[in-house]
Amino acid sequence: MLDNHELKREGDINFSSLRTEWMTQLSAVSIDRIEADERAYMRQSMSTPCLNSIVDAEGCYITDVNGRKYLDFHGNSIHQIGYKNPYVTEAVKKQLDELPFIPRRFTADIAVKAAEALINKTISKDYKVLFTPSGSAAVGLALKIARKWTGKHKVISMWESFHGAGLDTIAVGGEYVFKKDMGPQMPGMLKAIPFNAYRNLLGSHSHEAVATFCLDYLKYMIQHEGEIGAILLEPIRATDTHIPPISYFTRLRKICDEYGILLIFDEIPTALMRSGRFYVHQNFDIEPDILVLGKGLGGGVIPQAAVLTRTQFDCAGDISLGHYTHEKPALGSAAICATIDYIDDLNLQEQCISRSEFVRGKLEALSAKHLCIGDVRIAGLLISIELVKSRETREMNEELAERVLYYCLEKGLSFKLAGGNCITWYPPLIVSEEQLTFAVNLLDEGLCKYS
């Protein structure tokens, strides 16, 4: 069993006095469903015991077995366009009737259309696509492409990162809770300290100074280690929304080009307009060599992931990179096309930017009121509120964060904790100002009650 400290990095804590207290107030129906779940499913950290049992998910809300609704600002990062989106459900139903499956070695119009739709959302339009059934599989495939092209197996990724739970992806990930007891992992996986860790270490230094320090060290690693084939990172850290400056990415791109290293961006939880741009890296005026997508790609209905690779790296015709049963996914392709159409037709980019400015104003006012708010970090509708014991020392206030989580759950707002003390909100792009106001007001109430 992991202790609380180990569990506080990636997500919420399963075993704490507050979690036990939450379980005691659930109804008999909820408890019965949770116990049935535990009898049927293997347990794992951050997943079991479940918080509750639900019967519906629509729009921005989930509904539990007792008919109670929760505004869902978590959603496992899949509900950019809301749950049960009519564009997606109708497209998938239509595809089921017309062509539910495309056997490997064949293609179909819907599969080509989905790939082209993703390529057309890039700036250069200079990419090719492979589909995979999961984000973890997509990251593994990206690493294989980098090895094939460069002939080098070493990869630099970041401490505290998450890129999937497979044996290959935990090697490049930085979360201990996924590696514990797993034994030897892929060789050549090197870790750099991420921008957010340097920022905390350097305290009052500017973002630009921290970016320079970060990349000086990264370049030192490359020069002294040698044989680096790829650098893998999240352009915006998903779980606690750390946002490096443009200068960080401009220089990172130059370093990769200088040393013949492929730059891989994992945008699995953050792409599809959540940052205010369709792809996160578009906020930073560069393009990666390989882009990995997933989660919301299937419109909150179909498990779907993808790898976009620069056309020049289409180099693996003599090997099987993925060879997945669903490598040309009929239903997933229909969901991808419907998701993109919905984002475009409803102009969700403009709405995301507008809602982002609205909630930023609300949270900045809240930060002025509550000294326990150490930082508010926002990119589009990727939002993190960091709770501290002191703004001077930036000491994490993990207990306050957990108390506020359960207070908000009791009042009908679901979200995720990250890093132990960060309240992380990922509302759908369809969220209203009224719903954002409801969430901010609940946060205010919780902080007044417990801080």
C-alpha positions in Angstrom: 0.0 0.0 0.0 1.3 3.5 -0.9 1.3 6.1 1.8 -0.5 9.4 1.5 2.6 11.3 0.3 3.0 8.9 -2.6 -0.6 9.2 -3.6 -0.7 13.0 -3.6 1.1 13.7 -6.8 -1.1 12.7 -9.7 -4.5 12.7 -8.2 -6.8 12.5 -5.2 -6.1 10.3 -2.1 -8.1 7.1 -1.8 -7.4 6.4 1.9 -7.7 9.4 4.3 -10.0 10.4 7.1 -11.8 12.8 4.8 -12.4 10.1 2.2 -13.7 7.8 4.9 -16.0 10.6 6.1 -17.3 11.1 2.6 -18.1 7.5 2.2 -20.2 7.5 5.4 -22.6 10.1 4.1 -23.4 8.1 0.9 -26.7 6.4 0.5 -27.3 2.7 0.9 -27.8 2.4 -2.8 -24.5 4.1 -3.5 -22.6 2.0 -1.0 -24.2 -1.2 -2.5 -23.0 -0.3 -6.0 -19.5 0.6 -4.8 -19.2 -2.7 -2.9 -20.3 -4.6 -6.0 -17.7 -2.7 -8.0 -15.0 -3.8 -5.5 -16.0 -7.4 -5.8 -15.8 -7.4 -9.6 -12.8 -5.1 -10.3 -9.2 -5.3 -9.2 -8.3 -2.4 -6.9 -5.8 0.3 -7.9 -4.5 3.5 -6.5 -6.5 6.7 -7.4 -9.4 4.6 -8.8 -10.8 2.5 -5.9 -12.8 2.7 -3.8 -15.0 4.7 -6.2 -16.4 8.1 -5.0 -20.0 7.2 -6.0 -22.0 5.4 -8.6 -23.6 7.4 -11.5 -26.4 6.7 -13.9 -26.1 9.6 -16.4 -23.6 12.0 -17.9 -24.9 14.8 -20.1 -23.6 18.2 -21.0 -21.5 19.5 -18.1 -23.1 17.2 -15.5 -23.0 13.7 -14.1 -25.9 12.3 -12.1 -25.6 9.7 -9.3 -27.8 6.8 -8.4 -29.9 9.0 -6.1 -30.6 11.6 -8.9 -28.1 14.1 -7.5 -26.3 16.2 -10.2 -22.6 17.2 -10.1 -21.1 19.9 -12.2 -18.1 18.0 -13.6 -14.9 19.9 -13.9 -12.8 16.7 -14.1 -14.3 14.4 -16.7 -11.0 12.5 -17.1 -10.2 15.2 -19.6 -12.5 13.7 -22.2 -15.5 16.0 -22.2 -14.3 19.1 -24.1 -17.6 19.2 -26.0 -19.7 17.9 -23.1 -21.1 14.5 -22.3 -23.7 12.9 -24.6 -22.9 15.5 -27.3 -25.6 15.2 -30.1 -23.1 15.7 -32.9 -21.0 12.7 -31.7 -23.8 10.4 -30.7 -25.7 10.8 -34.0 -22.5 10.4 -36.0 -21.5 7.2 -34.2 -25.1 5.8 -34.5 -25.0 6.5 -38.2 -21.6 4.9 -38.6 -22.8 1.8 -36.7 -25.5 1.4 -39.3 -23.3 2.1 -42.3 -19.8 0.6 -41.5 -19.1 -0.4 -37.9 -15.6 -1.8 -38.5 -12.8 -1.5 -41.1 -10.6 -4.6 -41.2 -6.9 -4.1 -41.1 -5.3 -3.7 -44.6 -8.5 -1.9 -45.9 -9.5 1.8 -45.7 -12.7 3.8 -45.9 -13.7 7.4 -46.5 -14.5 8.1 -42.9 -11.0 7.0 -41.7 -9.3 9.2 -44.3 -11.6 12.1 -43.5 -10.7 11.9 -39.8 -7.0 11.9 -40.4 -7.2 14.8 -42.8 -9.3 16.8 -40.3 -6.6 16.5 -37.7 -3.9 17.4 -40.2 -5.9 20.4 -41.4 -5.9 21.8 -37.8 -2.1 22.0 -37.8 -0.4 25.2 -38.9 1.9 23.6 -41.5 -0.5 20.8 -42.7 2.7 18.8 -43.0 1.8 15.7 -41.0 0.7 12.1 -41.3 -1.5 10.2 -38.9 -1.6 6.8 -37.2 -4.6 5.9 -34.9 -4.3 3.9 -31.7 -6.8 2.6 -29.2 -5.3 4.5 -26.2 -3.1 7.4 -25.3 -0.6 5.1 -23.7 -0.3 3.1 -27.0 0.1 6.4 -28.9 3.0 7.5 -26.8 4.7 4.1 -27.2 4.2 4.4 -31.0 5.7 7.9 -31.0 8.8 6.6 -29.2 9.1 3.8 -31.8 9.0 6.4 -34.6 11.7 8.4 -32.9 13.9 5.3 -32.6 13.4 4.3 -36.2 14.2 7.7 -37.6 17.1 8.7 -35.4 18.6 5.2 -34.7 18.9 6.3 -31.0 17.0 4.9 -28.1 17.6 7.5 -25.4 14.7 9.8 -24.4 14.6 12.8 -22.1 11.3 13.3 -20.4 10.3 15.2 -17.2 10.0 14.3 -13.6 6.4 14.3 -12.4 5.1 13.8 -15.9 2.5 11.2 -16.9 2.4 9.6 -20.4 0.4 6.4 -19.7 0.4 3.3 -17.6 2.0 0.8 -19.9 5.4 -0.7 -19.1 7.0 1.5 -21.8 5.2 4.7 -20.9 5.8 4.5 -17.2 9.5 4.4 -18.1 9.2 7.9 -19.7 6.7 9.0 -17.0 7.8 10.6 -13.8 5.1 9.4 -11.3 6.2 6.9 -8.7 2.7 5.6 -8.1 2.8 4.0 -11.6 6.3 2.5 -11.3 6.3 1.0 -7.8 7.0 -2.7 -7.7 7.3 -2.9 -11.6 11.0 -3.8 -11.7 13.4 -3.0 -14.6 12.1 -0.6 -17.2 13.2 0.5 -20.6 16.8 1.6 -20.7 17.9 5.0 -21.8 15.1 6.9 -20.2 16.5 10.1 -18.7 14.7 12.7 -16.5 15.0 16.4 -16.6 13.5 18.7 -13.9 10.4 20.3 -15.4 9.8 24.0 -15.7 7.3 24.1 -12.7 9.9 22.5 -10.4 12.5 25.0 -11.3 10.0 27.8 -10.9 9.3 26.7 -7.3 13.0 26.2 -6.5 13.9 29.6 -7.9 11.1 31.4 -6.1 10.8 35.0 -7.2 12.8 34.7 -10.4 11.0 35.6 -13.7 9.5 33.0 -16.0 12.1 33.9 -18.6 15.0 33.4 -16.1 13.6 30.0 -15.1 13.2 29.0 -18.8 16.8 29.9 -19.4 18.0 27.9 -16.4 15.8 24.9 -17.4 17.1 24.8 -21.0 20.8 25.4 -20.0 20.5 22.2 -17.9 18.7 20.3 -20.6 21.4 21.2 -23.1 24.0 20.1 -20.6 22.3 16.7 -20.3 22.3 16.4 -24.1 26.0 17.3 -24.5 27.2 15.0 -21.7 24.9 12.0 -22.2 24.9 11.9 -26.0 22.8 9.6 -28.3 19.5 11.3 -27.4 16.8 10.5 -29.9 13.8 12.3 -28.5 12.5 14.8 -26.0 9.0 14.1 -24.7 7.0 16.6 -22.6 3.6 18.1 -22.1 3.7 21.7 -23.4 1.3 22.7 -20.7 1.5 20.4 -17.6 -1.9 18.8 -17.5 -2.5 18.1 -13.9 -1.5 21.4 -12.3 -1.4 23.7 -15.3 2.1 25.0 -15.5 2.7 27.2 -18.5 6.2 28.0 -19.7 6.8 31.2 -21.7 7.1 31.3 -25.5 10.9 31.7 -25.2 11.2 28.3 -23.5 9.6 26.6 -26.6 11.4 28.7 -29.1 14.8 27.7 -27.7 13.7 24.1 -27.1 12.9 23.8 -30.8 16.3 25.2 -31.7 18.1 22.8 -29.4 16.3 19.8 -30.9 17.1 20.9 -34.4 20.7 21.5 -33.5 21.3 18.0 -32.0 19.0 16.0 -34.4 16.5 15.2 -31.6 12.8 14.7 -32.3 10.5 16.8 -30.2 7.4 14.9 -29.0 4.5 16.8 -27.4 2.0 14.8 -25.4 -1.3 16.8 -25.6 -3.5 13.9 -24.7 -5.5 15.6 -22.0 -5.0 19.2 -23.1 -5.6 19.5 -26.9 -8.9 20.1 -28.8 -9.3 23.8 -27.8 -9.1 23.5 -24.0 -6.0 25.8 -24.0 -7.7 28.4 -26.2 -6.0 26.9 -29.4 -7.0 23.6 -31.1 -3.5 22.2 -30.3 -1.7 23.4 -27.2 1.6 24.1 -28.9 -0.1 26.6 -31.1 0.0 29.0 -28.1 3.8 28.9 -28.4 4.4 29.5 -32.1 6.3 26.3 -32.8 5.4 22.8 -34.0 6.6 19.4 -32.7 8.0 16.7 -34.8 5.5 14.2 -33.3 2.2 15.1 -31.6 0.2 12.7 -29.4 -3.5 13.0 -28.9 -6.2 11.1 -27.0 -9.0 11.4 -24.4 -11.4 13.9 -25.8 -10.5 12.9 -29.4 -13.4 10.4 -29.3 -15.9 13.1 -28.3 -16.5 11.6 -24.8 -17.9 8.5 -26.4 -15.3 6.4 -28.1 -11.8 5.5 -26.7 -9.5 7.0 -29.3 -6.0 8.3 -29.7 -3.7 9.4 -32.5 -0.1 10.2 -33.4 0.6 13.0 -35.9 4.1 12.8 -37.3 5.9 15.3 -39.6 5.8 14.0 -43.2 9.6 13.7 -43.4 9.6 11.1 -40.6 7.3 8.7 -42.5 10.1 6.2 -42.4 8.8 2.9 -41.1 7.3 1.2 -44.2 9.4 -1.9 -43.5 8.2 -2.5 -40.0 4.9 -2.7 -38.2 4.7 0.3 -35.9 1.3 -0.3 -34.4 -0.6 -2.9 -36.5 -3.6 -2.4 -34.3 -6.9 -4.2 -34.9 -8.6 -0.8 -34.9 -5.9 1.1 -36.8 -8.5 2.5 -39.1 -11.3 3.0 -36.5 -14.7 3.5 -38.1 -16.5 4.6 -35.0 -13.6 6.5 -33.6 -13.2 8.3 -37.0 -16.8 9.3 -37.0 -16.4 10.7 -33.4 -13.3 12.6 -34.4 -15.0 14.3 -37.3 -18.1 15.1 -35.3 -16.0 16.6 -32.4 -14.1 18.9 -34.8 -17.3 19.9 -36.6 -19.0 20.8 -33.3 -16.0 22.9 -32.1 -16.0 24.7 -35.4 -19.7 25.1 -35.9 -20.3 26.5 -32.4 -17.1 28.6 -32.5 -15.9 27.1 -29.3 -12.5 28.8 -29.6 -14.1 32.2 -29.1 -16.3 30.9 -26.3 -13.3 29.3 -24.6 -11.3 32.5 -24.6 -14.3 34.5 -23.4 -15.0 32.1 -20.5 -11.3 32.0 -19.7 -11.2 35.8 -19.2 -14.4 35.6 -17.2 -13.1 33.0 -14.7 -9.7 34.6 -14.5 -11.3 37.8 -13.2 -13.3 35.9 -10.7 -10.3 33.8 -9.4 -8.0 36.8 -9.2 -10.6 38.6 -7.1 -10.8 35.4 -4.9 -7.0 35.3 -4.7 -6.9 38.9 -3.3 -9.4 37.8 -0.7 -7.8 34.5 0.4 -4.1 34.5 1.3 -4.1 30.7 1.2 -4.3 31.0 -2.6 -0.6 30.9 -3.6 -1.1 31.0 -7.4 -3.8 30.9 -10.1 -2.7 29.4 -13.4 -5.0 29.6 -16.4 -4.6 28.7 -20.1 -8.0 28.8 -21.8 -10.1 26.4 -19.7 -7.1 24.6 -18.1 -7.3 26.0 -14.6 -5.3 25.3 -11.4 -5.6 27.0 -8.0 -2.7 26.3 -5.8 -3.4 26.4 -2.0 -0.5 27.2 0.4 0.1 27.8 4.1 2.1 30.8 3.3 2.7 32.8 0.1 6.2 33.7 1.3 7.3 30.1 1.7 4.9 28.5 -0.8 4.5 25.6 1.6 1.8 23.3 0.2 -1.6 23.2 2.0 -2.7 19.7 1.2 -5.2 19.3 4.0 -7.0 22.5 3.0 -7.2 21.3 -0.7 -8.7 18.0 0.3 -11.2 19.6 2.7 -12.3 22.0 -0.1 -12.6 19.1 -2.5 -15.1 17.2 -0.3 -17.0 20.4 0.6 -17.5 21.1 -3.1 -18.5 17.5 -3.8 -21.2 17.7 -1.1 -22.5 20.9 -2.8 -22.5 19.5 -6.3 -19.1 20.3 -7.9 -16.6 17.6 -9.0 -13.0 18.3 -9.8 -9.5 16.8 -9.3 -6.7 17.5 -6.9 -3.1 17.5 -8.3 0.3 17.7 -6.7 -1.4 17.4 -3.3 -2.5 21.1 -3.1 -3.7 22.1 -6.5 -7.4 22.4 -7.3 -7.6 21.6 -11.0 -10.6 22.5 -13.1 -11.1 21.3 -16.6 -14.7 22.4 -17.4 -16.1 21.6 -20.8 -15.9 24.2 -23.6 -19.7 24.5 -23.4 -19.6 25.7 -19.8 -21.6 28.8 -19.0 -20.7 31.9 -17.0 -23.4 30.9 -14.5 -21.7 27.5 -14.0 -18.3 29.0 -13.6 -19.7 31.5 -11.1 -21.3 28.6 -9.1 -17.9 26.9 -9.0 -16.0 30.0 -7.9 -18.6 30.7 -5.2 -18.3 27.2 -3.8 -14.6 27.5 -3.7 -14.9 30.8 -1.9 -17.3 29.1 0.6 -15.0 26.2 1.2 -11.9 28.5 1.7 -13.9 30.7 4.2 -15.0 27.6 6.1 -11.7 25.8 6.3 -8.8 28.3 5.9 
